[in-house]
Amino acid sequence: MNYQNIKVFQAILEHQNISAAAKSLNYTRSTVSEALKQLEEELGVQLIVEVDSVRHDHDGGAVQRLLQNLQKIGTKGRSLC
């Protein structure tokens, strides 16, 4: 699991918009979309749904808990490197 993808996912949740998340990370929109796609494929779940051109986390509380756990894993993984 790529820590960068977790960071991208966190930015998407924070900004509720892929373009805004990309801008905050100084990434292109396509880079952010690809990172989200990779994370969703790894986990086997759709993390973000689009409603009226606004992206929302899928099953809010569960997604927030997942993000917190992924961040913990990423932090521990980085400290091992």
C-alpha positions as CSV (number, residue, x, y, z in Angstrom):
1,M,0.0,0.0,0.0
2,N,1.4,3.3,-1.1
3,Y,1.4,6.1,1.6
4,Q,1.1,8.7,-1.2
5,N,-2.3,7.2,-2.2
6,I,-3.4,7.5,1.4
7,K,-2.3,11.2,1.5
8,V,-4.3,11.8,-1.7
9,F,-7.4,10.1,-0.3
10,Q,-7.1,12.3,2.8
11,A,-6.9,15.4,0.7
12,I,-10.0,14.4,-1.4
13,L,-12.0,13.9,1.8
14,E,-10.8,17.2,3.2
15,H,-11.6,19.2,0.1
16,Q,-14.6,17.2,-1.1
17,N,-13.3,17.7,-4.6
18,I,-10.6,16.0,-6.7
19,S,-9.5,19.2,-8.4
20,A,-9.1,21.1,-5.1
21,A,-7.3,18.1,-3.6
22,A,-4.9,18.1,-6.6
23,K,-4.3,21.8,-6.2
24,S,-3.6,21.5,-2.5
25,L,-1.0,18.7,-3.2
26,N,0.5,20.4,-6.3
27,Y,-0.6,17.4,-8.4
28,T,-2.5,17.1,-11.6
29,R,-6.1,16.1,-11.4
30,S,-5.3,12.9,-13.3
31,T,-2.6,12.0,-10.8
32,V,-5.1,12.3,-8.0
33,S,-7.7,10.3,-9.8
34,E,-5.2,7.6,-10.6
35,A,-4.1,7.4,-6.9
36,L,-7.7,7.1,-5.8
37,K,-8.3,4.4,-8.3
38,Q,-5.2,2.4,-7.2
39,L,-6.3,2.7,-3.6
40,E,-9.8,1.5,-4.4
41,E,-8.5,-1.4,-6.4
42,E,-6.1,-2.5,-3.6
43,L,-8.9,-2.3,-1.0
44,G,-11.6,-3.7,-3.3
45,V,-14.1,-1.0,-2.4
46,Q,-15.4,2.2,-3.8
47,L,-14.2,4.9,-1.5
48,I,-15.7,8.0,-3.2
49,V,-19.1,8.5,-4.8
50,E,-20.1,11.4,-7.0
51,V,-23.5,13.1,-6.4
52,D,-24.3,16.2,-8.5
53,S,-20.7,16.7,-9.4
54,V,-19.6,16.7,-5.7
55,R,-17.6,13.8,-4.4
56,H,-18.5,12.3,-1.1
57,D,-17.0,9.5,1.0
58,H,-18.9,6.3,0.7
59,D,-20.4,5.3,4.1
60,G,-18.8,8.3,5.9
61,G,-18.0,6.9,9.3
62,A,-16.5,3.7,7.9
63,V,-14.3,5.6,5.4
64,Q,-13.0,7.9,8.1
65,R,-12.1,5.0,10.3
66,L,-10.4,3.3,7.3
67,L,-8.4,6.5,6.6
68,Q,-7.3,6.7,10.3
69,N,-6.1,3.1,10.2
70,L,-4.3,3.5,6.8
71,Q,-2.6,6.6,8.2
72,K,-1.4,4.6,11.2
73,I,-0.1,1.9,8.9
74,G,1.6,4.4,6.7
75,T,3.3,6.1,9.7
76,K,4.6,2.8,11.0
77,G,5.7,1.8,7.5
78,R,7.7,5.0,7.0
79,S,9.4,4.7,10.4
80,L,10.7,1.2,9.3
81,C,12.4,2.6,6.2
